[in-house]
């Protein structure tokens, strides 16, 4: 599942995000969602989240609910 719909993303789920510095390379970072930072219900590039380790990026895929 992709990460463009805010309702699909909840704190505590495992996701792959793309960090700002990795947008050119497309490298993904795996982590657990701590906070949802995007207030809009949808975002075409992915909902922005903060992971439990403090990294911030846009969700590219949801790995588990």
Residue pairs with C-beta under 8 A, 6 or more apart in sequence:
1 8
1 61
1 62
2 46
2 59
2 60
2 61
2 62
3 9
3 15
3 17
3 46
3 47
3 58
3 59
3 60
3 61
3 62
4 42
4 43
4 44
4 45
4 46
4 47
4 59
5 41
5 42
5 47
6 36
6 38
6 40
6 41
6 42
6 43
6 47
7 41
8 62
9 15
9 33
9 36
9 47
9 49
9 59
9 62
10 33
10 65
11 33
11 34
11 35
11 36
12 32
12 33
13 32
13 33
13 62
13 63
13 64
13 65
14 30
14 31
14 32
14 62
14 63
14 64
15 30
15 31
15 32
15 33
15 49
15 59
15 60
15 61
15 62
15 63
16 28
16 29
16 30
16 59
16 60
16 61
16 63
17 28
17 29
17 31
17 46
17 49
17 51
17 55
17 57
17 58
17 59
17 60
18 26
18 27
18 28
18 29
18 46
18 57
18 58
18 60
19 27
19 29
19 55
19 56
19 57
20 56
20 57
22 28
22 29
22 57
28 60
28 61
29 51
29 55
29 57
30 63
31 51
31 52
31 53
31 55
32 51
32 52
33 49
33 50
33 51
33 52
33 59
34 49
34 50
34 51
34 52
35 49
35 50
36 47
36 48
36 49
37 47
37 48
37 49
37 50
37 56
38 47
38 48
38 49
43 58
45 58
46 58
46 59
46 60
47 58
47 59
48 56
48 57
48 58
48 59
49 56
49 57
49 58
49 59
50 56
51 57
